[in-house]
Amino acid sequence: MTFNQTVTLVDTLARFHLKGESRQYFFGYLWWVLEPLLYVGVFYLVFEILLDSRQPDFLYFLMVGKLSFIWFSKSVNQAASSLEANKGLMAQTNLRKELFPLAVIHQGFYRQLVVFIFLICFLLMGGYLPSAAWLWLIPITLLQAMLITACGLFGALLVSFKRDFRLLIQLGMVFLLFMSGIFWDLNVIADMRLREGLLVLNPLANLIDCYRQVLMLGEAPNGMRLAWVLGESLLLLIIVWAAYSRLQFWIARQVVTR
């Protein structure tokens, strides 16, 4: 299968799943925006109303962080389960196994484009004026898509080995929820070594901070931090891609026979 055929197939599978998903609910495609907004509403109620957060413009701060995090967590969780969800098709065809998590990840990318359009409109209504720094949204978004692809493929590979990894991945998302600066600003950490170490070890926290720099402060993100995320994502992607290339039949046997 050529590269163009692979891209076309991944896009077709993603569109097919999106249409099928929309038909399951009364609000259909509106859930692309309604679901993340409900999450934001719940956390805003808890941290701003009940716990009295001291973060300025907390609603916008929370929205930028939470909407970016939902894209990562939902895509990786769904990609991790994609091989088992398609084991019937896998048993009947000889398609490359990475196509299934890639289709789920591509599906999430379509949803997130709509969410980002809504987020930008919301920020504009809140008085955040666009600037030249907003152009950085393009490379940051593509960088997050690369990170999601690497983590999603890795998660699917782990779950194909043992189903227990699905639960560990879900638990890991809860950990990341509180360690990625979604409800609090990482830059308030006084210890510079601790702050920079956290950002290096957690590329998602790095990206969320970059989103806020661009959208809320109108500043260009830290290039060194983006380079770290690029290096980490690319390294994981190369390792995982090589693993899929070598383990095609092993993955199929693990998923189909259990």
N, C-alpha and C positions, 0 to 999 in steps of 0.2 A: 504494500500500500504506500503510495507516494505521500509527500508532506501535504500537498494540497488536498488530497483525498481524506487524509486524517483530520485536517482542520475542518473540512466540510462535514464530515461525519460527527465530530465533536459538537459543532454548532447545531447540526440537525437534531442530535440527541438532546441537547440543552433546550432547544425550542420546543421539542416534543414534550419534555417533562414539564416545562413551564405552562404549556397549554393544559396538560392533564392536571397539574396542580391547581390552576385557576378554576377549573370546572368543579373541583371538590368543595368549594366554599361559595357562599352567597355573594360576598363582596369581591370575589375573584381577584383580579390584579390589584385592587385597592389594598389588599393585605400586604403588598410589598412595602407600603408606607405605613399602614396602620399598625402592623406588628411592632416595628422598631419604635414607633411613637408611644405605644402603650408601655413598652419597657422603660422608655425615658420618663414617662409620666409617673410610673411607680417609684423609680429611683429619685426623681425630683421630690416627690412627696416625702420620702423617707429622709433624704439628706438635707433638703432645704427647709421644709416645713417642720418636720419633727426634730431633726438634729441641728437645725440652724447653722448650715454651712456658711463659713466666712468668705468663701470664694466669690470674687466679684463676677457679676453676670453669670451666675452659676448655671442657669438654664442652657445658655449657649455653650458654655464650657462642657456641660454634661452631654449635650447633643452631639457635639463634634467627637467626643471620646466614645460615647456609647454606640453611635451609629457606625463608627469605624470598627469598633470591637465586634458588633453583631455580625458584620460581614465576615470577619475572620472566624469567629467561633462557629457560626452556623455552617459556613462552607466547609471547614475542616471536619466538623462532626458528621456532616452528610457525606463528604467524600470518604471518610473512614469506613462508613457502612455500605458504600456503593458496590463493592465487589460482591458481597454477600447478597445484596438486594437484586443483583443481576445474574445470579448464578445459573438460573434457568437458561438465559440467553448465552451465557458463557459455555454451558454444556453443549449447546447446539452449533456454535460458531467457533471460528478460530481467530477472533478479533484479538488484537493486542490488549492486554488486561488494563493498562494504564488509561485506556480510552474512557472507561467507566467513571473513575474519579475525576478525570479531566472534564467530562461532560457536566458533572455536578458542580465543579468549580466554575466552569463557564456560565452555567445557569445562575449561580450566585453573583457573577459579575454583571449580568444583565439587570438583576434586581438592584444591585448597588448603584448603578448608573442613575436609575430613577430616584433612589434615596438621596444621592448626592445633589441632584437637581433640586429636590425639595429642600434639602439642608441649605443650599446656597440662597434660595428664595427666602427662607426663614431668616437667615442672617441679614439679608438685604433689608427686610422689613424691620429688623432689630437695630438698624442704623450702622451696620458694618459695611462700609463702602468698598467696592472692589478696587484693587490696585495691581500694579505690575507683578507683585509678589504672588498673586493668585494663580499665575501661570505655572507656578511650582506644583499646583495640584495635579497636573498631568503626570510628571515623573513620580511623584509620591504615590499616586493611585496605582500606576503601573508597577511600582516597587512593592506595594502591598499585595497586588495580584500575584507577583512572583513568589512572595513569601507564602501566601495561601496555597499556591500550587505546590511548592516544595513540601509544606507541612501536610497538606491534604493527601498527596501521593504517599508520603511516609506513614501517615495514619492508616491509610487503606492497606498498606503492606503489613503493618503490625497486626491489624485486625484479621487479615487473611491467615496469619500465623496462629493467633489465639484470640478468640472473641473477647476475652477479659480485657484486652487493650482498649476496647470501645468504652468501657466504664472508666478506665484510667484516663483516657483522653477527655471525657466529659468532666471528670474531677479536675483535670489540669486546666480546663477552661474556667472553672470557678476560681482556681488559684490565680490565673491570669487576670480575671475580672478585677481583683483587688490589688494586683501588683503592677498594673499597666497605667496607673495614673488616671483612671476614668473619673473617679470621684474627688481626686485631690491632685494638686500640681506637683509633679516630680521636682520641679525647680526650687521648691521650698526646703528640700533636704540640704542642710547646712554643710554636711561633709561632702566635699566635691568628689573625693574618690568613690564614696558609696554611691553618689548620684550617677557618676559616669559609668561605674561598674554595672549598676542596675540597667542603664540604658544599653550598654553593650550586650549584656546577657539576655535582655528582653527586647528584641527588635520591634515587637508590636508597640511597646511603650515608647520607643523611639519615634515610630511613625505617627502615633497619636499626638505626641508633643510637636512634631513637625506640622501636622495639620493645623494645630492651634496657632502656631507661629504664623503660618500663612494666612489663615482665614480670620483670626481674631486680632492679631497684632499687626498684620500687613507687612511682615518681615520675611526675608528669605530664610529657609531652614539652614541648620548647621550642616555644611557639606560633608564634614568628617563623619558625622553621625549617619548620614545617608549612605556614605561609602561603606560603613560597617554593616548596615542592613543589607546592602547589595552583596557584599562579600559573603555574609552568613547565608543568605538565601541562595545564592549561586552555588556555593559549596554543597549545601544540602540537596539542591536540585540535581547536581551532577551525580552525587552519590546514589540518590534514589533512582534516577533514570538508569544508571548502570545496573542497579539491582533488578529493576524490572526487565531489562534486556536479558539478563542471565537467568531469571527465575520465572519466565512465562509459564512453563508447564507445571512447575512446582506450585505456583499460585493457583492455577486452575484446579489442580488435584486437591489442594488444601480446602478450597472453598466449596467445590462441587461434591466431594465425597463425605463431607461431615453433615 
